[in-house]
Amino acid sequence: MEYILQPWPWYVSGPLIALVMLILVFFGKTFGMSSNLQTLCSIGGAGKYSDYFRFDWKAQRWNLTVVLGAVLGGFIATQYLSDGSAIALSSETISDLNALGFNEVGETLLPPEIYSWENVLSLKGISILVIAGFLVGFGTRYAGGCTSGHAITGLSNLQLPSLIAVIGFFIGGLIMTFFILPLIFGS
């Protein structure tokens, strides 16, 4: 049990992801979370208004199971399989985040400066959520998939568009980290 409560190293989690990918390829499936939004919209009747949502959603039930498993697995992991220790971050990262006004860095999975109800329901918090949600949704649709779909499925299938998308994800992450985050949370 002690081993399960600790973060798993790359040489355990990496081969497990590879095994999942092999199983998906064997069954002719692709992995990605964003396609589930399309499936849920189709279930909800969006196909009446847009051809994009007009497809056989029942063929995607397996992928909805993946989302359910991710949500349940995350809940079980945080509630029952966590030893409550601080997240291991470099001292430079902690210092940089402290300079941006984040306190108790690494003590919780979600920083309260962003995710507490008080901050979420503020004008700044609502603005961040709406703009970020729009950008993620637009980017996912424009790129033809999400980070998990491109970085795990696409790269493992040696798809050039996925390589380009992943490079774009990293560039976007660097821009967010070094330019936009200091603008939003800097003093």
HELIX and SHEET records of a PDB file:
HELIX    1   1 GLU A    2  LEU A    5  1                                   4    
HELIX    2   2 TRP A   10  PHE A   26  1                                  17    
HELIX    3   3 SER A   35  ILE A   43  1                                   9    
HELIX    4   4 ALA A   46  LYS A   48  5                                   3    
HELIX    5   5 ASP A   51  PHE A   53  5                                   3    
HELIX    6   6 TRP A   57  GLN A   60  5                                   4    
HELIX    7   7 ARG A   61  TYR A   80  1                                  20    
HELIX    8   8 SER A   91  ALA A   99  1                                   9    
HELIX    9   9 PRO A  112  TYR A  115  1                                   4    
HELIX   10  10 TRP A  117  VAL A  120  1                                   4    
HELIX   11  11 LEU A  123  ALA A  143  1                                  21    
HELIX   12  12 THR A  147  SER A  148  1                                   2    
HELIX   13  13 GLY A  149  GLY A  154  3                                   6    
HELIX   14  14 LEU A  155  SER A  156  1                                   2    
HELIX   15  15 LEU A  160  ILE A  175  1                                  16    
HELIX   16  16 MET A  176  ILE A  180  3                                   5    
HELIX   17  17 LEU A  181  PHE A  185  1                                   5    
END                                                                             
